[in-house]
Amino acid sequence: MELIEYPDRELMMIDLADKLAAELNGYLMNHEWATFAVPGGTTPGPIFDTLSGIKLDWSRVHVMLTDERWVPEDHPRSNTRLLRKHLLRDKAEAAKYIPLHADAMAPEDRIDELSGNVAAELPISVLLLGMGGDMHTASLFPGADRLQEALQDDAPPLMAMRGGGANEPRITLTAPVLKGAMSTHVVITGPEKRAALEKAQKMKPLDAPIALVLREAKVHWAE
Ligand SMILES: O=C(O)[C@H](O)[C@@H](O)[C@H](O)[C@H](O)COP(=O)(O)O
């Protein structure tokens, strides 16, 4: 794991946005398109704000979430809503969006179709992950109902997930998809998450799902 510490959050968000854009740009030099997977939650908004204004051939960037809360897209907890408001606008409006959500009561109602769309975009070229204080990443929560299945190397690309720290049903990329990314970044803030991250390094993914990716990841941290 490579830990990159920043003097403050604002600087980190801007610098990380630049790094991600540079990686996408580099990838596009040798590939027809790039798959860019990003987290929801409260941390990445400022990264998205900066990214959306960066000059890049966004029309060849396919954006997807690492996980989604199964709520309508105009719900305050919808990660899709966050993306539309902060990332898929300005220059980045040209990006192709690969949804993890569809209009249905439960994720299981639409998962086959959503999963097929995700499978066509793999491997992920550039992956950005968040992490919770409980060491979950994407919607792979310790104690969630199908975590064990989602950690298997032959897990389907997308799975529904309930329980653990999740408030509502979730849909999430699974371990093989996250581990298969060409480049992996994790962004965290504050002393509590820093301590959790350090603990996770010595733990198994079943207890600390972020541990799945830590060996290969660059972790970006600011107080
Ligand atoms: O939908 C989500 O909740 C996320 O994708 C999730 O995996 C997030 O990255 C962590 O929960 C950290 O969330 P915060 O940034 O809000 O602390």
Ligand as a Chemical Component Dictionary entry (heavy atoms), coordinates in Angstrom:
data_LIG
# 
_chem_comp.id                   LIG 
_chem_comp.type                 NON-POLYMER 
_chem_comp.pdbx_formal_charge   0 
_chem_comp.three_letter_code    LIG 
# 
loop_
_chem_comp_atom.comp_id 
_chem_comp_atom.atom_id 
_chem_comp_atom.alt_atom_id 
_chem_comp_atom.type_symbol 
_chem_comp_atom.charge 
_chem_comp_atom.model_Cartn_x 
_chem_comp_atom.model_Cartn_y 
_chem_comp_atom.model_Cartn_z 
_chem_comp_atom.pdbx_ordinal 
LIG O1  O1  O 0 -22.603 4.704 -1.206 1  
LIG C1  C1  C 0 -21.709 4.715 -0.406 2  
LIG O2  O2  O 0 -21.884 4.846 0.806  3  
LIG C2  C2  C 0 -20.279 4.594 -0.876 4  
LIG O3  O3  O 0 -19.980 4.330 -2.129 5  
LIG C3  C3  C 0 -19.412 4.017 0.209  6  
LIG O4  O4  O 0 -18.670 2.892 -0.056 7  
LIG C4  C4  C 0 -18.553 5.151 0.708  8  
LIG O5  O5  O 0 -17.438 5.318 -0.106 9  
LIG C5  C5  C 0 -18.149 4.954 2.128  10 
LIG O6  O6  O 0 -19.303 4.648 2.858  11 
LIG C6  C6  C 0 -17.537 6.219 2.698  12 
LIG O7  O7  O 0 -18.534 7.159 2.779  13 
LIG P1  P1  P 0 -18.305 8.644 3.231  14 
LIG O8  O8  O 0 -17.434 9.264 2.178  15 
LIG O9  O9  O 0 -19.670 9.252 3.267  16 
LIG O10 O10 O 0 -17.643 8.567 4.565  17 
# 
loop_
_chem_comp_bond.comp_id 
_chem_comp_bond.atom_id_1 
_chem_comp_bond.atom_id_2 
_chem_comp_bond.value_order 
_chem_comp_bond.pdbx_ordinal 
LIG O1 C1  DOUB 1  
LIG C1 O2  SING 2  
LIG C1 C2  SING 3  
LIG C2 O3  SING 4  
LIG C2 C3  SING 5  
LIG C3 O4  SING 6  
LIG C3 C4  SING 7  
LIG C4 O5  SING 8  
LIG C4 C5  SING 9  
LIG C5 O6  SING 10 
LIG C5 C6  SING 11 
LIG C6 O7  SING 12 
LIG O7 P1  SING 13 
LIG P1 O8  DOUB 14 
LIG P1 O9  SING 15 
LIG P1 O10 SING 16 
# 
